[in-house]
Amino acid sequence: MPSLLSVRHPLASPTEQLRTLARTGAPAFDAVLESRGVAPLETRAIEVLQVNVGKLCNQTCGHCHVDAGPDRRESMTHETAEQVVELLTRHPIPTLDITGGAPELSPEFRFLVEAGRRLGRRVIDRCNLTVLLLPSQDGLVPFLAEHRVDIVASLPSFRASGTDTQRGEGVFAKSVAALRRLNDAGYGTGRGLVVDLVHNPVGAFLPGTQASLERDYRRELRDRHGVVFDRLLTIANMPISRFLEFLERTANTGRYMDLLLRTFNPAAAAGVMCRTHLSVGWDGALYDCDFNQMLELPVDPGGPATLRALLERGGLSRRVRTDRHCLGCTAGAGSSCGGALE
């Protein structure tokens, strides 16, 4: 499957994605917050620096909000990676969360891991699992274990049919093989090396209860495949990029937006990740979250827009920019890179 960008699909344009969501008639997210008494959405102290090192990936998944794939070439330079490290050096942000694409394919991935751990920060690798099997990544699992990197790994279903439908034929079997390698290295076995799995629905509906799904995943993966993990995180599909293309192709965009609106959860709105995250693009631009980054919605224009400007001028506080896609984080039990919010 090629990326939307490579086939020049109209929904490769962030502007067209936002127009498509507006045409559903869903109200502006800020208006929803106002009507439910939880506006405005302001940031708190930054707890997570989430760095997207590029859009190159060894997979092309049907739900991907990044539109990542083997045909993407955007990648962080060493100069920008050094700015990330400088920011961590100056500010006590406790967690460095590295994402992509497949972040491990970035030339700067290991530099960032080593620097983050040297500074005493928790480092997260958002991993698609199959990248661990690539010949070019020989030695990656021991590297992650040596630096005690927490792994957050995508596995949308404990059934092969569900995972392969969303991520490509054979991906489930490769993911299980990768989990075995991680288990053999000590991940998920109670020895302090953490591997969490991420479930997102294979269709236009919200995730089930996180605790219930975790029990199902744990039982099925242990009994059928002999692999273990630490926690399951549930994440709702965000109505942008390839998942939006799927919604449009199946005439489900309006119904899905209505579902997100009907299940709006004020308690989840209070805990959305954009309040405690700062997102950095592969080119050093700053955003409130990875979803805003893919929609090219930069941080509030009153503050620094790039890492370089932030290092020169300071100022991490800001008001969060929103649009209709934000309903994906506040529906049902809520959704974030750390799983359900309730």
N, C-alpha and C positions, 0 to 999 in steps of 0.2 A: 504494500500500500504506500503510495507516495504521499508526501506532505501536501496540505492544502496550498502552501506557497508554491511548490514546484509545479503544480497543475494549474496555477493561477486561478484558483477557486475564489469567487467573490468574498467568501467568508474568511479568506486569509487576511482580509483587511480588518483591523480592529474597529475602524469607523463603521464598517458595514455590520459587524457583529452588534455594536451598540444600537444601530438603527433597527436591526432585526428585533432586538429585545423591546425597543420602544414601540414597534408596530403591534406588539401583543396587547398593548393597552395597560400593561402592569404599571402601577404608580411608581414614581421616583422613590428610591430607597430612603432618602432623607425624609420624604413625606410620610412614609410608613413609620419610621422611627418617631417622628413628631406626633403622629396620631396615637401611638402607643405609649407616649410619655417617656421615651428613652433617648431622645435627642439632646444635644449633639453627640456625635461619636468622636471622642477625644482620646488621645493617646495617654498611656501611663509610662512608667519607666520601661526602657527597652530591655527585654529579657532574652530576645533571640535575634541574632543577625543572620537572616536567611540570604544566602548568596547563590544566585543562579549563574553557574560558570559557563553555560552555553546550551545550544539547542541540538547538538549532535547526539544521536542515540542509535543503538544497534537494533531498536524495535520501532515500529510505527503503530501505535495503539489507537483503537477506535475512539477512545474517550479523552485523548490527551489535550490538556488545556494549553500546552506549550506549542503544539503542532511540531513536535520534535521528530527526528528521524535520521536515517543514514545520509539523507541528501541535504541536511542543514550544516552550515559551516560557521555560524556565529560562535565565537569562543573568546573567553576572557584572556587578556594579555597579562604578562608577568607584572607590568607596571600597575595595572588595576588590582591584581592580587596583592601586591605589596601595600596598596592603599587600604585594602581590607584589613591586613595585618596591623597597619598603623592605627586604624580606627580601634581595633581590639586592644592595642597597646595603651591607647589614651583613655578608653572608656571600659568600665567593668561590666560589659555585657556578658552574661554567664554562658551563653550557648552560641556556637557557630554551627549553622544548619546549612549543609552544602547540597544543592539540588541542580537539576538540569532540565532537559536532556538526560543522558546518562552521565552524571558528574564525573565518574571515574575515567571517562574518555578525555577529559580536559587535561592538557599538559600541566595545569596549575593545581590539579586536585591534591596530589601528594604534598606539594608545597604548603597548601592551606591547612591540610590535616596536621602536618608536622608543626607548623607555626601555632595553630590553635591549641594543640596539646601542650606545646612548650610554654604557652601563656597560662596553662592551667584551666582551659575552657573545656566544657563538654562539647564534643564534636559529633554531629549527626551526618551520616551518609544516606541520602535518599536514593535507594538502590532498586533497580528493576530485577535483580537476582541473576538473570541470564547473562549479564555483562561479566559476572564472576567466572563464567566458563570460557570466555574468549581467549584464544591462545595469546593475544597481545596483553592480557591481564594476568598472566602467570605470576604468582607471587602476591596478588592483591589481597587474598584472604589472610595470609600471614601478616601482611602489612597492617591491615585493619585491626587484627587482633593485637599486634604488638603495640599499637598506639591506642588501644582500647576505645575504638570508635564505635558509637552506637549506630546500629543499622536499622533503618526504617524501610521495609521492603514491600513492594507492591505485589499483592496476590488477590485479585478481585473475587476469586471463588475457590473453595476447597475441592471443587469438581473440575475436571479437565475441560469439560464442554464449556463451562462458564468462562474460565480464564482464557481459553483459546479463542472463544468468540470475540472477546474484547481485545486481546493482545496478540493474536496470531497463532496459527497452527503449530502445535508442539511446544508452546511456551510453558504450559503447565508442567510437562515432564522435565523440561530444563530447569524450571524454578525449583522443583523438588530436588533435583540433583544438586543445585546450588545450595539449598538449605542443608542438605547432607554435609556438604563441604564445611558450611558454617558450624553445624553441630559438631563435626569432627574437630574443629578448631576451638571448641568450647562455647560458641555462641548458643544462647537459649538453654543452657544446661545448668544454670544456677551458679556459675563461676564468675559472675560479674561482667561477662560479655553479653551485651543486650542485642537481640534481634526482635523487633516488633514487626508485625505484618499489617498491611493496609487493605481493607475491604472497601470497594466502592461498587454500587449496584451495576449489574449488567442489563441496563434498561432505563426507562424514563420513570423511575420511582425512587423513593428515599431509602436509605439503609434501614435494616431491621435494628433491633435493640443490640447495642454493642456487647453487653455481657452475654446475652444469649448466643449471638453469633460466635463469640470467642469460645464458648463451650463446644459449639459444633465444629469449629475449625480445629480446636485442640484434639478432640476425639477422632475426627476423620483423618487428620494428617498423621497423628500418632499411630492409629490402628491400621490404616491402609498403606502408609508410606514410611513409617518409622522416623518421622522428623518432629522436632519440638521447637517452640518459640516462646517468647516472654509474654507479650500482650498483643491483642488485636485492636486496631484503631479503625473506626468506621468514618468514611468521608463521603459526603454527597457529591454527585457529579455537578460541576459548575457549568451553567448553560453558556459556554463560550467555545470558540475554536472548533475542534473536531466533534465534541459532544453536541454543540449547537448545530453543526452540519448534519449529524445524525437526527436530531430533533426535527430539523427542517425537512430532511429527506423522508421522514416517516410521518410528517404532518402532526408532530407532537409538541411543537414549541409553545403554543398557547396553553395547552393543557398542563404542561410541566411548570410554566410560570405561574399558572393559577394554583397548582399544588404547592409551590414554594410560598406563595402569598397566603393561602388559607392556613398553612401550618406555621406561619411566622411565630417565633417564640421570643418574647421580650427578654427572658432570662438568658437565652443564648446570645442575644444581641449585646448584653452587658459583658459577655466574655469572649467576643470575637478576637481572633488572633492579631488583627491589624492594630489593636490597641497596645500590644506589647512586642510586636515584631517590627523590624525595619528590613525591607527587601532591597537587595542590590542586584542590578542587572549585569549581564556579561560585559557591558561597556561602561560600567561604573555609575549608571543612572540610578536614582533612588525612587522607591515606590513604597506604598503602604503594605502591599502583599504581592505574592507571585501572580495572582490573578490580575490585579491591576497592572502589573508589569506586562503581561501578555496582551492586555488591552491598551497599552501605551498611555495609561493614566498616571502621570508622574505625581509625586507628592505635592501637597498644597503649595502653589507658586510663591507663597510668602517666605518659604524657607529654602535652604540649600537644595539644589536639584541633583547634584552629583557627589560622589565620594570626595573628589578633590575640593569642591566648594565646602563640604561639611568639615573637612580637615582644616580648611583655611579660616572658616567663619564660625564653626560650632553651631549648636542649636539643634537638638534631637527632638524637641517637642513640636507637635503639629496637629492640625485637625485632619481627620481621615477623609480622603476623597472616596465617594461612593457612586454607584450606578445600579441599575436594576439587577445585574448579576449577583450583587451582594446578598440578595434573598437566598442564594444557595448556602450561605453560611449560617443563616438564622432559622432555617426550616426544621421542624421536628425537634430532635434532641440537639440540634446545632451541629456544625461541622467545622473542623480546623485541621491543620497539619498534625495536631496532636490527638485527633479523633473527635468523638462526640463531646459536646460542651456541658451536658447534663448527665 
